[in-house]
Amino acid sequence: MDQQALLEYRYRAVREVPAGSQIGEVAARYGTSRQSVHTWRQRFKQEGMPGLADRSRRPRTSPTRLPAEVEALICKMRRRHPRWGTQRIAYELGACDLERVPGRATVHRVLARNGLVVTQQQEHKLTYRRWQREAPMHVWQLDLVGGMPLADGRECKTVTGIDDHSRFWVIAAVVAVPSGRAVCTAFTAAMRRYGVPFEVLSDNGKQFTGRHIRPQPVEVLFERVCRENGITRRPTKPRSPTTTGKIERFHKALRRKLLDHVAPFESMAAAQEAIDAWVHTYNHTQPS
């Protein structure tokens, strides 16, 4: 219905009431409510035909609307740090002495409104269930990650470990050779610093288990360390990377936020120093 037809429609309804029709009957006949007919009559008395036109329902004030300067700050953070997500931006805003700190959903709406979010479609349906232990020190996830080049052409690996419940990095040791002894040295150092976990979860690499050694399975050093400390070692199932998904995500973050920007390193000592600084920031100043 165009604007002129709408005005005439409401005008006929308004004229029927003074002519003797009950307001309830008029409302039912015109497919509206009694309150609407009352409103049309009042506006017609005060303004004539223009008073019957639709009016904006936008509130006169918006006390919860995000201030323009805060929206500009969100966009500035995103442009300066393209890898920051909504959680990190909301966390950083909390340190900016704002009267009202926006949440992640608000930050996302601002980024989307300003064209700073690229919507990604899920390519496949997730078929695994997430799990997490009830408290810290119940399970540590352990692994090895490569991709740490040195200036002399060598490539180091890092022994990594994370607490399953708290997501706290407990191990991040750069090693020249990813041997079983190097893994155990890093593991025992972490236990001296943080305590002994109830269980450890790792893949079936030769550094962690000897059960696949042929012709006869043997107990490797890592399994011996676990046995002597009363730690239950839980291996992952073959071809099941999602079982250690938490530590895999941390490897991805480590590569994306550090290694892609500062490698290659001058030496193993320089690599370890950079890793230690990044892990400290992750454990103590990153949003949880």
C-alpha positions in Angstrom: 0.0 0.0 0.0 1.5 3.3 -1.1 1.6 6.4 1.2 -1.5 8.1 -0.3 -3.6 5.0 -0.1 -2.5 4.4 3.5 -3.6 8.0 4.5 -7.0 7.6 2.9 -7.4 4.1 4.5 -6.8 5.5 8.0 -8.8 8.6 7.3 -11.9 6.5 6.5 -11.4 4.6 9.8 -11.1 7.9 11.8 -14.3 9.3 10.2 -16.3 6.3 11.0 -15.9 6.7 14.8 -17.6 10.2 15.1 -20.3 8.9 12.8 -21.5 6.5 15.5 -19.6 3.3 15.0 -18.0 1.6 18.0 -14.3 2.0 18.1 -13.9 -1.8 18.6 -16.0 -2.5 15.5 -14.0 0.0 13.4 -10.7 -1.6 14.6 -11.9 -5.1 13.6 -13.3 -3.9 10.3 -10.0 -2.3 9.3 -7.8 -5.1 10.7 -6.1 -3.1 13.4 -6.2 -2.6 17.1 -8.3 -0.2 19.2 -5.2 1.6 20.3 -4.1 2.2 16.7 -7.5 3.8 15.9 -7.3 5.9 19.1 -3.8 7.1 18.0 -4.9 7.9 14.5 -7.8 10.0 15.9 -5.6 12.0 18.2 -3.0 12.7 15.5 -5.7 13.7 13.0 -7.2 16.2 15.5 -3.7 17.7 16.1 -2.1 17.6 12.6 -4.8 16.7 10.1 -4.0 14.3 7.2 -0.2 14.4 7.7 -0.7 13.0 11.2 -2.0 9.7 9.8 1.4 8.9 8.1 3.7 6.3 9.5 6.3 7.6 12.0 9.8 6.3 12.8 9.9 4.0 15.8 13.5 4.7 16.4 14.0 5.9 20.0 15.0 9.5 20.6 17.9 8.4 22.7 20.1 5.3 22.6 21.9 5.0 26.0 23.4 1.6 25.0 24.7 2.7 21.6 28.4 2.4 21.3 30.2 5.8 21.2 31.7 6.7 17.9 35.2 7.0 19.3 35.0 3.5 20.8 33.9 2.1 17.4 36.8 4.0 15.8 39.2 2.5 18.3 38.0 -1.0 17.6 38.6 -0.5 13.8 42.0 1.0 14.5 43.0 -2.0 16.6 41.9 -4.4 13.9 43.7 -2.6 11.1 46.9 -2.3 13.2 46.7 -6.0 14.3 44.9 -7.9 11.6 45.3 -11.2 13.5 43.5 -10.0 16.6 40.1 -11.6 16.9 37.1 -10.3 18.8 38.2 -11.8 22.1 41.6 -10.2 22.0 40.2 -6.8 20.9 37.6 -6.9 23.7 40.4 -7.8 26.1 42.6 -4.9 25.0 39.7 -2.4 25.3 39.4 -3.4 28.9 42.8 -1.6 29.5 41.7 1.6 27.7 39.8 3.2 30.7 36.5 3.2 28.9 33.3 3.9 30.7 31.7 0.8 29.2 33.8 -2.0 27.7 32.0 -3.7 24.8 31.7 -7.5 24.7 32.9 -9.8 21.9 29.5 -9.8 20.1 29.5 -6.0 20.0 33.1 -6.0 18.7 32.1 -8.4 16.0 29.2 -6.3 14.9 31.4 -3.2 14.7 34.0 -5.1 12.6 31.3 -6.5 10.3 29.7 -3.1 9.9 33.0 -1.6 8.8 33.9 -4.5 6.4 36.7 -5.8 8.6 35.3 -9.3 9.0 35.4 -12.0 6.3 32.7 -14.5 6.9 34.0 -18.1 6.6 31.7 -21.0 5.8 32.2 -24.3 7.5 33.4 -26.7 4.9 32.5 -29.8 6.7 30.4 -30.8 9.7 32.3 -31.4 12.9 31.9 -35.0 14.0 34.1 -35.1 17.1 33.2 -34.2 20.7 35.3 -31.8 22.7 36.5 -33.0 26.1 38.3 -31.3 29.0 39.5 -32.5 32.4 37.9 -31.1 35.5 40.9 -29.4 37.1 44.5 -28.4 36.3 47.3 -31.1 36.6 44.9 -33.9 35.6 46.3 -34.2 32.1 49.2 -32.6 30.2 49.2 -32.8 26.4 52.7 -33.3 25.0 54.0 -33.0 21.4 56.8 -31.9 19.2 56.6 -29.1 16.6 59.1 -28.1 14.0 59.5 -25.1 11.7 62.2 -23.2 13.7 64.9 -22.4 11.2 68.3 -21.0 12.3 70.5 -18.6 10.4 73.0 -21.3 9.6 70.4 -23.4 7.8 69.6 -25.8 10.5 66.1 -26.4 11.7 65.2 -27.0 15.4 62.2 -28.5 17.0 60.3 -27.6 20.1 59.1 -29.9 22.8 55.7 -28.6 23.8 53.3 -29.3 26.7 50.0 -27.8 27.8 47.7 -28.4 30.7 44.5 -29.7 29.3 42.2 -27.8 31.7 43.8 -24.4 32.1 45.5 -24.2 28.7 48.7 -23.2 30.5 51.9 -23.8 28.6 54.1 -26.0 30.8 56.8 -27.0 28.3 58.3 -25.1 25.4 61.9 -26.3 25.0 63.9 -25.8 21.8 66.0 -28.9 20.9 68.5 -29.5 18.2 67.6 -33.2 17.9 64.0 -34.4 18.9 65.3 -37.5 20.7 63.6 -39.3 23.5 66.2 -38.0 26.0 65.6 -34.4 24.9 61.8 -34.9 25.4 62.4 -36.4 28.9 64.8 -33.6 29.9 62.2 -31.0 29.0 59.4 -33.1 30.7 61.2 -33.6 34.0 62.2 -29.9 34.1 58.6 -29.0 33.8 57.6 -31.4 36.5 60.2 -29.9 38.9 58.7 -26.5 38.2 55.0 -27.1 38.1 54.5 -30.5 39.8 53.7 -34.0 38.6 50.5 -34.5 36.5 48.2 -37.5 36.9 48.2 -38.3 33.2 50.0 -37.3 30.0 48.5 -37.5 26.5 50.7 -37.8 23.5 50.8 -39.3 20.0 52.6 -42.6 19.2 55.9 -41.1 18.2 59.0 -43.1 19.0 60.0 -40.5 21.6 56.9 -41.2 23.6 56.3 -45.0 23.3 58.0 -48.2 22.3 54.9 -50.3 21.9 55.2 -50.2 18.1 58.8 -51.2 17.9 59.3 -54.4 16.0 59.9 -57.2 16.4 59.5 -56.7 20.1 57.9 -53.8 21.9 60.1 -52.1 24.5 59.8 -49.5 27.2 61.3 -46.2 26.1 62.8 -43.6 28.4 59.6 -41.5 28.4 57.5 -44.4 29.5 59.9 -45.2 32.2 59.8 -41.7 33.5 56.0 -41.8 33.6 56.0 -45.2 35.4 58.5 -44.1 38.0 56.5 -41.0 38.8 53.1 -42.8 38.9 51.9 -41.0 35.8 49.4 -42.7 33.5 50.4 -42.3 29.8 47.5 -42.1 27.4 48.4 -42.5 23.7 46.2 -41.1 21.0 44.6 -43.4 18.5 46.3 -43.6 15.1 45.2 -40.9 12.7 43.3 -39.0 15.4 44.8 -35.5 15.4 41.7 -34.0 17.2 42.5 -35.9 20.3 45.4 -33.5 21.0 43.5 -30.6 19.3 44.3 -28.2 22.1 48.1 -28.4 21.7 47.7 -28.4 17.9 45.9 -25.1 18.1 48.6 -23.7 20.3 51.2 -24.8 17.7 49.2 -22.9 15.1 49.1 -19.8 17.3 52.8 -20.0 17.9 53.5 -20.2 14.2 51.1 -17.5 13.2 51.9 -15.0 16.0 55.6 -15.5 16.4 57.5 -17.8 14.1 56.1 -16.3 10.8 57.4 -12.9 11.8 60.8 -13.4 13.5 62.4 -16.6 12.1 65.1 -17.5 11.2 66.9 -17.2 14.6 70.6 -16.4 15.0 71.0 -19.4 17.4 69.2 -21.9 19.5 69.6 -19.6 22.5 68.0 -16.8 20.6 65.1 -19.1 19.6 64.6 -20.3 23.1 64.6 -16.7 24.4 61.9 -15.7 21.9 59.8 -18.7 22.7 60.1 -18.1 26.4 59.0 -14.5 26.0 56.0 -15.4 23.8 54.9 -18.2 26.2 55.1 -15.9 29.2 52.9 -13.4 27.4 50.5 -16.1 26.4 50.3 -17.6 29.9 50.1 -14.3 31.9 48.7 -11.5 29.7 46.6 -13.1 27.0 42.8 -13.2 27.6 41.7 -16.5 28.9 
